[in-house]
Amino acid sequence: MDRPAKEFLAGFQKAAQLTQSLADSRSPHSDPTDYLRDVADLHGHSDDLVRRGLAVGCLCAMGKG
């Protein structure tokens, strides 16, 4: 596997960890779907493949990927 693919997958792994963390600690003050959408919007246009993988992972967690 080449370096760009590894970087993208590292970001995707971070999204999985974030999603699990949100599922484990549900807060009545914030909506996990809104949070994942905000993270995806923030990182989706980055040239950094880790950040882009994070964005795609968040979208997949929301069923949008």
PDB file of N, CA, C, O and CB in Angstrom:
ATOM      1  N   MET A   1       0.857  -1.162   0.000  1.00  0.00           N
ATOM      2  CA  MET A   1       0.000   0.000   0.000  1.00  0.00           C
ATOM      3  C   MET A   1       0.909   1.233   0.000  1.00  0.00           C
ATOM      4  O   MET A   1       1.896   1.284   0.734  1.00  0.00           O
ATOM      5  CB  MET A   1      -0.978  -0.006   1.232  1.00  0.00           C
ATOM      6  N   ASP A   2       0.573   2.206  -0.814  1.00  0.00           N
ATOM      7  CA  ASP A   2       1.408   3.401  -0.897  1.00  0.00           C
ATOM      8  C   ASP A   2       1.076   4.392   0.230  1.00  0.00           C
ATOM      9  O   ASP A   2       0.074   4.260   0.933  1.00  0.00           O
ATOM     10  CB  ASP A   2       1.230   4.075  -2.267  1.00  0.00           C
ATOM     11  N   ARG A   3       1.944   5.370   0.364  1.00  0.00           N
ATOM     12  CA  ARG A   3       1.813   6.331   1.466  1.00  0.00           C
ATOM     13  C   ARG A   3       0.497   7.115   1.459  1.00  0.00           C
ATOM     14  O   ARG A   3      -0.134   7.243   2.509  1.00  0.00           O
ATOM     15  CB  ARG A   3       2.958   7.298   1.418  1.00  0.00           C
ATOM     16  N   PRO A   4       0.062   7.646   0.305  1.00  0.00           N
ATOM     17  CA  PRO A   4      -1.212   8.373   0.314  1.00  0.00           C
ATOM     18  C   PRO A   4      -2.390   7.511   0.792  1.00  0.00           C
ATOM     19  O   PRO A   4      -3.262   7.998   1.512  1.00  0.00           O
ATOM     20  CB  PRO A   4      -1.505   8.903  -1.079  1.00  0.00           C
ATOM     21  N   ALA A   5      -2.415   6.252   0.399  1.00  0.00           N
ATOM     22  CA  ALA A   5      -3.491   5.362   0.834  1.00  0.00           C
ATOM     23  C   ALA A   5      -3.427   5.148   2.340  1.00  0.00           C
ATOM     24  O   ALA A   5      -4.461   5.124   3.008  1.00  0.00           O
ATOM     25  CB  ALA A   5      -3.411   4.012   0.098  1.00  0.00           C
ATOM     26  N   LYS A   6      -2.229   4.992   2.878  1.00  0.00           N
ATOM     27  CA  LYS A   6      -2.072   4.814   4.323  1.00  0.00           C
ATOM     28  C   LYS A   6      -2.525   6.057   5.078  1.00  0.00           C
ATOM     29  O   LYS A   6      -3.161   5.951   6.127  1.00  0.00           O
ATOM     30  CB  LYS A   6      -0.613   4.490   4.669  1.00  0.00           C
ATOM     31  N   GLU A   7      -2.199   7.235   4.549  1.00  0.00           N
ATOM     32  CA  GLU A   7      -2.612   8.478   5.196  1.00  0.00           C
ATOM     33  C   GLU A   7      -4.134   8.614   5.187  1.00  0.00           C
ATOM     34  O   GLU A   7      -4.734   8.986   6.195  1.00  0.00           O
ATOM     35  CB  GLU A   7      -1.967   9.686   4.498  1.00  0.00           C
ATOM     36  N   PHE A   8      -4.750   8.313   4.054  1.00  0.00           N
ATOM     37  CA  PHE A   8      -6.203   8.397   3.948  1.00  0.00           C
ATOM     38  C   PHE A   8      -6.856   7.439   4.938  1.00  0.00           C
ATOM     39  O   PHE A   8      -7.801   7.812   5.634  1.00  0.00           O
ATOM     40  CB  PHE A   8      -6.664   8.084   2.511  1.00  0.00           C
ATOM     41  N   LEU A   9      -6.358   6.211   5.003  1.00  0.00           N
ATOM     42  CA  LEU A   9      -6.924   5.225   5.922  1.00  0.00           C
ATOM     43  C   LEU A   9      -6.695   5.606   7.385  1.00  0.00           C
ATOM     44  O   LEU A   9      -7.512   5.276   8.245  1.00  0.00           O
ATOM     45  CB  LEU A   9      -6.325   3.856   5.647  1.00  0.00           C
ATOM     46  N   ALA A  10      -5.601   6.290   7.669  1.00  0.00           N
ATOM     47  CA  ALA A  10      -5.367   6.768   9.036  1.00  0.00           C
ATOM     48  C   ALA A  10      -6.443   7.783   9.421  1.00  0.00           C
ATOM     49  O   ALA A  10      -6.922   7.776  10.554  1.00  0.00           O
ATOM     50  CB  ALA A  10      -3.951   7.400   9.166  1.00  0.00           C
ATOM     51  N   GLY A  11      -6.817   8.641   8.501  1.00  0.00           N
ATOM     52  CA  GLY A  11      -7.900   9.593   8.754  1.00  0.00           C
ATOM     53  C   GLY A  11      -9.231   8.893   8.919  1.00  0.00           C
ATOM     54  O   GLY A  11     -10.038   9.265   9.771  1.00  0.00           O
ATOM     55  N   PHE A  12      -9.458   7.886   8.106  1.00  0.00           N
ATOM     56  CA  PHE A  12     -10.698   7.118   8.203  1.00  0.00           C
ATOM     57  C   PHE A  12     -10.773   6.427   9.564  1.00  0.00           C
ATOM     58  O   PHE A  12     -11.847   6.343  10.160  1.00  0.00           O
ATOM     59  CB  PHE A  12     -10.792   6.076   7.056  1.00  0.00           C
ATOM     60  N   GLN A  13      -9.642   5.935  10.055  1.00  0.00           N
ATOM     61  CA  GLN A  13      -9.590   5.308  11.375  1.00  0.00           C
ATOM     62  C   GLN A  13      -9.920   6.333  12.466  1.00  0.00           C
ATOM     63  O   GLN A  13     -10.628   6.017  13.422  1.00  0.00           O
ATOM     64  CB  GLN A  13      -8.196   4.685  11.625  1.00  0.00           C
ATOM     65  N   LYS A  14      -9.410   7.550  12.320  1.00  0.00           N
ATOM     66  CA  LYS A  14      -9.720   8.601  13.291  1.00  0.00           C
ATOM     67  C   LYS A  14     -11.226   8.886  13.320  1.00  0.00           C
ATOM     68  O   LYS A  14     -11.793   9.143  14.382  1.00  0.00           O
ATOM     69  CB  LYS A  14      -8.938   9.890  12.956  1.00  0.00           C
ATOM     70  N   ALA A  15     -11.863   8.840  12.155  1.00  0.00           N
ATOM     71  CA  ALA A  15     -13.310   9.051  12.099  1.00  0.00           C
ATOM     72  C   ALA A  15     -14.047   7.933  12.829  1.00  0.00           C
ATOM     73  O   ALA A  15     -15.027   8.184  13.531  1.00  0.00           O
ATOM     74  CB  ALA A  15     -13.788   9.136  10.640  1.00  0.00           C
ATOM     75  N   ALA A  16     -13.575   6.703  12.664  1.00  0.00           N
ATOM     76  CA  ALA A  16     -14.199   5.577  13.364  1.00  0.00           C
ATOM     77  C   ALA A  16     -14.062   5.736  14.875  1.00  0.00           C
ATOM     78  O   ALA A  16     -15.003   5.464  15.619  1.00  0.00           O
ATOM     79  CB  ALA A  16     -13.573   4.247  12.912  1.00  0.00           C
ATOM     80  N   GLN A  17     -12.899   6.172  15.321  1.00  0.00           N
ATOM     81  CA  GLN A  17     -12.677   6.388  16.752  1.00  0.00           C
ATOM     82  C   GLN A  17     -13.549   7.529  17.269  1.00  0.00           C
ATOM     83  O   GLN A  17     -14.105   7.438  18.363  1.00  0.00           O
ATOM     84  CB  GLN A  17     -11.193   6.687  17.027  1.00  0.00           C
ATOM     85  N   LEU A  18     -13.669   8.587  16.499  1.00  0.00           N
ATOM     86  CA  LEU A  18     -14.519   9.713  16.878  1.00  0.00           C
ATOM     87  C   LEU A  18     -15.979   9.278  16.971  1.00  0.00           C
ATOM     88  O   LEU A  18     -16.677   9.629  17.922  1.00  0.00           O
ATOM     89  CB  LEU A  18     -14.370  10.864  15.869  1.00  0.00           C
ATOM     90  N   THR A  19     -16.432   8.522  15.991  1.00  0.00           N
ATOM     91  CA  THR A  19     -17.806   8.042  15.986  1.00  0.00           C
ATOM     92  C   THR A  19     -18.077   7.160  17.202  1.00  0.00           C
ATOM     93  O   THR A  19     -19.127   7.275  17.833  1.00  0.00           O
ATOM     94  CB  THR A  19     -18.097   7.271  14.695  1.00  0.00           C
ATOM     95  N   GLN A  20     -17.138   6.285  17.527  1.00  0.00           N
ATOM     96  CA  GLN A  20     -17.301   5.425  18.695  1.00  0.00           C
ATOM     97  C   GLN A  20     -17.343   6.251  19.976  1.00  0.00           C
ATOM     98  O   GLN A  20     -18.138   5.978  20.875  1.00  0.00           O
ATOM     99  CB  GLN A  20     -16.166   4.397  18.765  1.00  0.00           C
ATOM    100  N   SER A  21     -16.490   7.250  20.050  1.00  0.00           N
ATOM    101  CA  SER A  21     -16.465   8.122  21.223  1.00  0.00           C
ATOM    102  C   SER A  21     -17.788   8.861  21.393  1.00  0.00           C
ATOM    103  O   SER A  21     -18.291   8.988  22.509  1.00  0.00           O
ATOM    104  CB  SER A  21     -15.316   9.124  21.115  1.00  0.00           C
ATOM    105  N   LEU A  22     -18.347   9.345  20.296  1.00  0.00           N
ATOM    106  CA  LEU A  22     -19.636  10.035  20.349  1.00  0.00           C
ATOM    107  C   LEU A  22     -20.752   9.081  20.763  1.00  0.00           C
ATOM    108  O   LEU A  22     -21.661   9.464  21.500  1.00  0.00           O
ATOM    109  CB  LEU A  22     -19.962  10.665  18.991  1.00  0.00           C
ATOM    110  N   ALA A  23     -20.683   7.849  20.293  1.00  0.00           N
ATOM    111  CA  ALA A  23     -21.701   6.863  20.649  1.00  0.00           C
ATOM    112  C   ALA A  23     -21.614   6.481  22.123  1.00  0.00           C
ATOM    113  O   ALA A  23     -22.632   6.220  22.764  1.00  0.00           O
ATOM    114  CB  ALA A  23     -21.559   5.617  19.777  1.00  0.00           C
ATOM    115  N   ASP A  24     -20.398   6.448  22.655  1.00  0.00           N
ATOM    116  CA  ASP A  24     -20.193   6.058  24.048  1.00  0.00           C
ATOM    117  C   ASP A  24     -20.593   7.149  25.036  1.00  0.00           C
ATOM    118  O   ASP A  24     -20.964   6.852  26.171  1.00  0.00           O
ATOM    119  CB  ASP A  24     -18.749   5.689  24.267  1.00  0.00           C
ATOM    120  N   SER A  25     -20.522   8.390  24.618  1.00  0.00           N
ATOM    121  CA  SER A  25     -20.807   9.488  25.548  1.00  0.00           C
ATOM    122  C   SER A  25     -21.826  10.446  24.947  1.00  0.00           C
ATOM    123  O   SER A  25     -21.511  11.593  24.629  1.00  0.00           O
ATOM    124  CB  SER A  25     -19.513  10.247  25.908  1.00  0.00           C
ATOM    125  N   ARG A  26     -23.023   9.968  24.799  1.00  0.00           N
ATOM    126  CA  ARG A  26     -24.100  10.782  24.237  1.00  0.00           C
ATOM    127  C   ARG A  26     -24.424  11.946  25.166  1.00  0.00           C
ATOM    128  O   ARG A  26     -24.635  11.758  26.364  1.00  0.00           O
ATOM    129  CB  ARG A  26     -25.359   9.926  23.992  1.00  0.00           C
ATOM    130  N   SER A  27     -24.460  13.125  24.612  1.00  0.00           N
ATOM    131  CA  SER A  27     -24.759  14.327  25.377  1.00  0.00           C
ATOM    132  C   SER A  27     -26.128  14.862  24.957  1.00  0.00           C
ATOM    133  O   SER A  27     -26.436  14.911  23.766  1.00  0.00           O
ATOM    134  CB  SER A  27     -23.655  15.404  25.173  1.00  0.00           C
ATOM    135  N   PRO A  28     -26.937  15.258  25.918  1.00  0.00           N
ATOM    136  CA  PRO A  28     -28.228  15.843  25.552  1.00  0.00           C
ATOM    137  C   PRO A  28     -28.084  17.248  24.962  1.00  0.00           C
ATOM    138  O   PRO A  28     -29.054  17.810  24.451  1.00  0.00           O
ATOM    139  CB  PRO A  28     -29.138  15.891  26.769  1.00  0.00           C
ATOM    140  N   HIS A  29     -26.881  17.814  25.030  1.00  0.00           N
ATOM    141  CA  HIS A  29     -26.659  19.189  24.584  1.00  0.00           C
ATOM    142  C   HIS A  29     -26.134  19.288  23.159  1.00  0.00           C
ATOM    143  O   HIS A  29     -26.081  20.380  22.593  1.00  0.00           O
ATOM    144  CB  HIS A  29     -25.699  19.868  25.509  1.00  0.00           C
ATOM    145  N   SER A  30     -25.746  18.155  22.571  1.00  0.00           N
ATOM    146  CA  SER A  30     -25.238  18.210  21.207  1.00  0.00           C
ATOM    147  C   SER A  30     -25.705  16.984  20.437  1.00  0.00           C
ATOM    148  O   SER A  30     -25.912  15.911  21.005  1.00  0.00           O
ATOM    149  CB  SER A  30     -23.697  18.304  21.196  1.00  0.00           C
ATOM    150  N   ASP A  31     -25.864  17.163  19.154  1.00  0.00           N
ATOM    151  CA  ASP A  31     -26.295  16.083  18.276  1.00  0.00           C
ATOM    152  C   ASP A  31     -25.064  15.497  17.581  1.00  0.00           C
ATOM    153  O   ASP A  31     -24.352  16.221  16.885  1.00  0.00           O
ATOM    154  CB  ASP A  31     -27.344  16.592  17.231  1.00  0.00           C
ATOM    155  N   PRO A  32     -24.803  14.214  17.755  1.00  0.00           N
ATOM    156  CA  PRO A  32     -23.616  13.603  17.143  1.00  0.00           C
ATOM    157  C   PRO A  32     -23.592  13.745  15.619  1.00  0.00           C
ATOM    158  O   PRO A  32     -22.527  13.921  15.027  1.00  0.00           O
ATOM    159  CB  PRO A  32     -23.548  12.131  17.513  1.00  0.00           C
ATOM    160  N   THR A  33     -24.754  13.670  14.991  1.00  0.00           N
ATOM    161  CA  THR A  33     -24.793  13.806  13.535  1.00  0.00           C
ATOM    162  C   THR A  33     -24.363  15.204  13.105  1.00  0.00           C
ATOM    163  O   THR A  33     -23.620  15.350  12.134  1.00  0.00           O
ATOM    164  CB  THR A  33     -26.200  13.501  13.004  1.00  0.00           C
ATOM    165  N   ASP A  34     -24.814  16.223  13.808  1.00  0.00           N
ATOM    166  CA  ASP A  34     -24.393  17.591  13.502  1.00  0.00           C
ATOM    167  C   ASP A  34     -22.891  17.743  13.696  1.00  0.00           C
ATOM    168  O   ASP A  34     -22.218  18.394  12.897  1.00  0.00           O
ATOM    169  CB  ASP A  34     -25.148  18.602  14.384  1.00  0.00           C
ATOM    170  N   TYR A  35     -22.368  17.139  14.760  1.00  0.00           N
ATOM    171  CA  TYR A  35     -20.937  17.230  15.033  1.00  0.00           C
ATOM    172  C   TYR A  35     -20.137  16.560  13.913  1.00  0.00           C
ATOM    173  O   TYR A  35     -19.161  17.128  13.424  1.00  0.00           O
ATOM    174  CB  TYR A  35     -20.603  16.582  16.395  1.00  0.00           C
ATOM    175  N   LEU A  36     -20.547  15.359  13.507  1.00  0.00           N
ATOM    176  CA  LEU A  36     -19.844  14.669  12.420  1.00  0.00           C
ATOM    177  C   LEU A  36     -19.923  15.466  11.120  1.00  0.00           C
ATOM    178  O   LEU A  36     -18.953  15.527  10.365  1.00  0.00           O
ATOM    179  CB  LEU A  36     -20.428  13.264  12.211  1.00  0.00           C
ATOM    180  N   ARG A  37     -21.074  16.074  10.862  1.00  0.00           N
ATOM    181  CA  ARG A  37     -21.225  16.893   9.658  1.00  0.00           C
ATOM    182  C   ARG A  37     -20.277  18.096   9.704  1.00  0.00           C
ATOM    183  O   ARG A  37     -19.652  18.436   8.699  1.00  0.00           O
ATOM    184  CB  ARG A  37     -22.691  17.370   9.508  1.00  0.00           C
ATOM    185  N   ASP A  38     -20.173  18.730  10.857  1.00  0.00           N
ATOM    186  CA  ASP A  38     -19.267  19.872  11.005  1.00  0.00           C
ATOM    187  C   ASP A  38     -17.809  19.453  10.800  1.00  0.00           C
ATOM    188  O   ASP A  38     -17.043  20.166  10.152  1.00  0.00           O
ATOM    189  CB  ASP A  38     -19.440  20.514  12.391  1.00  0.00           C
ATOM    190  N   VAL A  39     -17.431  18.307  11.348  1.00  0.00           N
ATOM    191  CA  VAL A  39     -16.057  17.811  11.167  1.00  0.00           C
ATOM    192  C   VAL A  39     -15.801  17.535   9.683  1.00  0.00           C
ATOM    193  O   VAL A  39     -14.751  17.900   9.153  1.00  0.00           O
ATOM    194  CB  VAL A  39     -15.816  16.516  12.012  1.00  0.00           C
ATOM    195  N   ALA A  40     -16.756  16.896   9.019  1.00  0.00           N
ATOM    196  CA  ALA A  40     -16.602  16.601   7.591  1.00  0.00           C
ATOM    197  C   ALA A  40     -16.484  17.886   6.777  1.00  0.00           C
ATOM    198  O   ALA A  40     -15.657  17.971   5.870  1.00  0.00           O
ATOM    199  CB  ALA A  40     -17.789  15.763   7.083  1.00  0.00           C
ATOM    200  N   ASP A  41     -17.306  18.889   7.095  1.00  0.00           N
ATOM    201  CA  ASP A  41     -17.243  20.169   6.381  1.00  0.00           C
ATOM    202  C   ASP A  41     -15.902  20.867   6.607  1.00  0.00           C
ATOM    203  O   ASP A  41     -15.342  21.471   5.692  1.00  0.00           O
ATOM    204  CB  ASP A  41     -18.390  21.085   6.828  1.00  0.00           C
ATOM    205  N   LEU A  42     -15.403  20.778   7.821  1.00  0.00           N
ATOM    206  CA  LEU A  42     -14.155  21.443   8.174  1.00  0.00           C
ATOM    207  C   LEU A  42     -12.951  20.824   7.454  1.00  0.00           C
ATOM    208  O   LEU A  42     -12.048  21.542   7.025  1.00  0.00           O
ATOM    209  CB  LEU A  42     -13.945  21.384   9.680  1.00  0.00           C
ATOM    210  N   HIS A  43     -12.938  19.509   7.324  1.00  0.00           N
ATOM    211  CA  HIS A  43     -11.761  18.819   6.802  1.00  0.00           C
ATOM    212  C   HIS A  43     -11.898  18.318   5.366  1.00  0.00           C
ATOM    213  O   HIS A  43     -10.911  17.873   4.779  1.00  0.00           O
ATOM    214  CB  HIS A  43     -11.443  17.671   7.680  1.00  0.00           C
ATOM    215  N   GLY A  44     -13.072  18.378   4.802  1.00  0.00           N
ATOM    216  CA  GLY A  44     -13.329  17.775   3.499  1.00  0.00           C
ATOM    217  C   GLY A  44     -12.587  18.364   2.322  1.00  0.00           C
ATOM    218  O   GLY A  44     -12.380  17.676   1.322  1.00  0.00           O
ATOM    219  N   HIS A  45     -12.182  19.612   2.410  1.00  0.00           N
ATOM    220  CA  HIS A  45     -11.535  20.262   1.266  1.00  0.00           C
ATOM    221  C   HIS A  45     -10.035  20.410   1.452  1.00  0.00           C
ATOM    222  O   HIS A  45      -9.377  21.143   0.715  1.00  0.00           O
ATOM    223  CB  HIS A  45     -12.147  21.622   1.028  1.00  0.00           C
ATOM    224  N   SER A  46      -9.508  19.718   2.430  1.00  0.00           N
ATOM    225  CA  SER A  46      -8.081  19.807   2.721  1.00  0.00           C
ATOM    226  C   SER A  46      -7.260  19.021   1.698  1.00  0.00           C
ATOM    227  O   SER A  46      -7.730  18.036   1.128  1.00  0.00           O
ATOM    228  CB  SER A  46      -7.795  19.292   4.136  1.00  0.00           C
ATOM    229  N   ASP A  47      -6.048  19.466   1.483  1.00  0.00           N
ATOM    230  CA  ASP A  47      -5.113  18.712   0.647  1.00  0.00           C
ATOM    231  C   ASP A  47      -4.443  17.594   1.437  1.00  0.00           C
ATOM    232  O   ASP A  47      -3.852  16.684   0.856  1.00  0.00           O
ATOM    233  CB  ASP A  47      -4.052  19.646   0.060  1.00  0.00           C
ATOM    234  N   ASP A  48      -4.536  17.665   2.769  1.00  0.00           N
ATOM    235  CA  ASP A  48      -3.962  16.650   3.648  1.00  0.00           C
ATOM    236  C   ASP A  48      -4.851  15.401   3.592  1.00  0.00           C
ATOM    237  O   ASP A  48      -6.042  15.470   3.898  1.00  0.00           O
ATOM    238  CB  ASP A  48      -3.828  17.185   5.121  1.00  0.00           C
ATOM    239  N   LEU A  49      -4.276  14.273   3.203  1.00  0.00           N
ATOM    240  CA  LEU A  49      -5.065  13.065   3.021  1.00  0.00           C
ATOM    241  C   LEU A  49      -5.594  12.484   4.330  1.00  0.00           C
ATOM    242  O   LEU A  49      -6.632  11.823   4.323  1.00  0.00           O
ATOM    243  CB  LEU A  49      -4.244  12.035   2.314  1.00  0.00           C
ATOM    244  N   VAL A  50      -4.915  12.710   5.444  1.00  0.00           N
ATOM    245  CA  VAL A  50      -5.432  12.257   6.731  1.00  0.00           C
ATOM    246  C   VAL A  50      -6.720  13.009   7.042  1.00  0.00           C
ATOM    247  O   VAL A  50      -7.717  12.409   7.443  1.00  0.00           O
ATOM    248  CB  VAL A  50      -4.383  12.465   7.859  1.00  0.00           C
ATOM    249  N   ARG A  51      -6.692  14.320   6.858  1.00  0.00           N
ATOM    250  CA  ARG A  51      -7.883  15.133   7.115  1.00  0.00           C
ATOM    251  C   ARG A  51      -9.016  14.776   6.159  1.00  0.00           C
ATOM    252  O   ARG A  51     -10.181  14.739   6.553  1.00  0.00           O
ATOM    253  CB  ARG A  51      -7.548  16.623   6.994  1.00  0.00           C
ATOM    254  N   ARG A  52      -8.672  14.516   4.911  1.00  0.00           N
ATOM    255  CA  ARG A  52      -9.701  14.145   3.940  1.00  0.00           C
ATOM    256  C   ARG A  52     -10.297  12.773   4.282  1.00  0.00           C
ATOM    257  O   ARG A  52     -11.501  12.566   4.135  1.00  0.00           O
ATOM    258  CB  ARG A  52      -9.114  14.134   2.510  1.00  0.00           C
ATOM    259  N   GLY A  53      -9.462  11.847   4.734  1.00  0.00           N
ATOM    260  CA  GLY A  53      -9.961  10.543   5.172  1.00  0.00           C
ATOM    261  C   GLY A  53     -10.884  10.668   6.369  1.00  0.00           C
ATOM    262  O   GLY A  53     -11.883   9.957   6.475  1.00  0.00           O
ATOM    263  N   LEU A  54     -10.541  11.585   7.275  1.00  0.00           N
ATOM    264  CA  LEU A  54     -11.392  11.860   8.423  1.00  0.00           C
ATOM    265  C   LEU A  54     -12.761  12.348   7.965  1.00  0.00           C
ATOM    266  O   LEU A  54     -13.788  11.915   8.488  1.00  0.00           O
ATOM    267  CB  LEU A  54     -10.736  12.895   9.345  1.00  0.00           C
ATOM    268  N   ALA A  55     -12.772  13.237   7.003  1.00  0.00           N
ATOM    269  CA  ALA A  55     -14.043  13.777   6.491  1.00  0.00           C
ATOM    270  C   ALA A  55     -14.887  12.684   5.842  1.00  0.00           C
ATOM    271  O   ALA A  55     -16.090  12.599   6.089  1.00  0.00           O
ATOM    272  CB  ALA A  55     -13.778  14.904   5.477  1.00  0.00           C
ATOM    273  N   VAL A  56     -14.269  11.861   5.026  1.00  0.00           N
ATOM    274  CA  VAL A  56     -15.011  10.788   4.355  1.00  0.00           C
ATOM    275  C   VAL A  56     -15.527   9.782   5.384  1.00  0.00           C
ATOM    276  O   VAL A  56     -16.650   9.293   5.270  1.00  0.00           O
ATOM    277  CB  VAL A  56     -14.116  10.076   3.304  1.00  0.00           C
ATOM    278  N   GLY A  57     -14.714   9.480   6.377  1.00  0.00           N
ATOM    279  CA  GLY A  57     -15.158   8.564   7.430  1.00  0.00           C
ATOM    280  C   GLY A  57     -16.355   9.103   8.192  1.00  0.00           C
ATOM    281  O   GLY A  57     -17.271   8.353   8.529  1.00  0.00           O
ATOM    282  N   CYS A  58     -16.351  10.390   8.462  1.00  0.00           N
ATOM    283  CA  CYS A  58     -17.498  11.005   9.154  1.00  0.00           C
ATOM    284  C   CYS A  58     -18.746  10.930   8.283  1.00  0.00           C
ATOM    285  O   CYS A  58     -19.833  10.638   8.781  1.00  0.00           O
ATOM    286  CB  CYS A  58     -17.192  12.480   9.522  1.00  0.00           C
ATOM    287  N   LEU A  59     -18.599  11.191   6.995  1.00  0.00           N
ATOM    288  CA  LEU A  59     -19.747  11.111   6.093  1.00  0.00           C
ATOM    289  C   LEU A  59     -20.277   9.675   6.019  1.00  0.00           C
ATOM    290  O   LEU A  59     -21.488   9.460   5.985  1.00  0.00           O
ATOM    291  CB  LEU A  59     -19.363  11.612   4.685  1.00  0.00           C
ATOM    292  N   CYS A  60     -19.378   8.706   5.994  1.00  0.00           N
ATOM    293  CA  CYS A  60     -19.803   7.302   5.980  1.00  0.00           C
ATOM    294  C   CYS A  60     -20.543   6.941   7.260  1.00  0.00           C
ATOM    295  O   CYS A  60     -21.533   6.212   7.222  1.00  0.00           O
ATOM    296  CB  CYS A  60     -18.593   6.376   5.796  1.00  0.00           C
ATOM    297  N   ALA A  61     -20.072   7.443   8.377  1.00  0.00           N
ATOM    298  CA  ALA A  61     -20.727   7.166   9.653  1.00  0.00           C
ATOM    299  C   ALA A  61     -22.152   7.733   9.674  1.00  0.00           C
ATOM    300  O   ALA A  61     -23.024   7.213  10.371  1.00  0.00           O
ATOM    301  CB  ALA A  61     -19.905   7.755  10.813  1.00  0.00           C
ATOM    302  N   MET A  62     -22.373   8.784   8.916  1.00  0.00           N
ATOM    303  CA  MET A  62     -23.702   9.398   8.841  1.00  0.00           C
ATOM    304  C   MET A  62     -24.546   8.745   7.748  1.00  0.00           C
ATOM    305  O   MET A  62     -25.723   9.073   7.595  1.00  0.00           O
ATOM    306  CB  MET A  62     -23.581  10.911   8.581  1.00  0.00           C
ATOM    307  N   GLY A  63     -23.952   7.821   6.987  1.00  0.00           N
ATOM    308  CA  GLY A  63     -24.664   7.175   5.892  1.00  0.00           C
ATOM    309  C   GLY A  63     -24.680   7.984   4.617  1.00  0.00           C
ATOM    310  O   GLY A  63     -25.519   7.766   3.743  1.00  0.00           O
ATOM    311  N   LYS A  64     -23.737   8.937   4.508  1.00  0.00           N
ATOM    312  CA  LYS A  64     -23.692   9.828   3.346  1.00  0.00           C
ATOM    313  C   LYS A  64     -22.541   9.516   2.402  1.00  0.00           C
ATOM    314  O   LYS A  64     -22.435  10.126   1.338  1.00  0.00           O
ATOM    315  CB  LYS A  64     -23.587  11.257   3.803  1.00  0.00           C
ATOM    316  N   GLY A  65     -21.676   8.574   2.775  1.00  0.00           N
ATOM    317  CA  GLY A  65     -20.455   8.307   2.008  1.00  0.00           C
ATOM    318  C   GLY A  65     -20.620   7.417   0.845  1.00  0.00           C
ATOM    319  O   GLY A  65     -19.651   7.136   0.141  1.00  0.00           O
TER     320      GLY A  65
END
